[in-house]
Amino acid sequence: PGRVLRLLVGDRSGAQVELEVPFESQHRELRVGDAAELVVVSDSVQMTRFRALREAYLPETGTWASEYPFAERSVFVFISNAIEEERRGFKDYQRSEDDNYLL
């Protein structure tokens, strides 16, 4: 058994998932507090119970942490980028409403 990377991923609600994956050289770039994205599924609308795919994408460094590539990575990154663009657009929209500007 080689070196292992242990990631504890959580959100503001207190939900957490721990991942243990084989350590790879690109993991040296990771820092505490880096954003991580995972696919999660739940049988609860409130997401009080959930399971996470054991694969994390860290968009700031473009790094993946997984034992095996479960997700179709190009699609995952495409969706991640689309969500980020939508989030930025929503922030710009909110700011324009606050400043009484039209975009």
Number of C-alpha atoms within 10 A of each C-alpha: 4 7 9 12 16 13 16 12 19 14 10 6 7 7 12 12 15 12 19 15 18 15 16 14 6 12 15 9 11 14 9 8 8 12 16 19 15 16 13 11 12 12 10 9 7 8 12 10 11 13 12 15 14 20 20 22 20 17 15 11 14 10 15 18 23 20 13 10 12 10 16 8 12 9 10 15 17 11 12 15 13 12 12 12 12 12 12 12 12 12 12 13 15 13 14 13 12 9 9 9 10 8 8
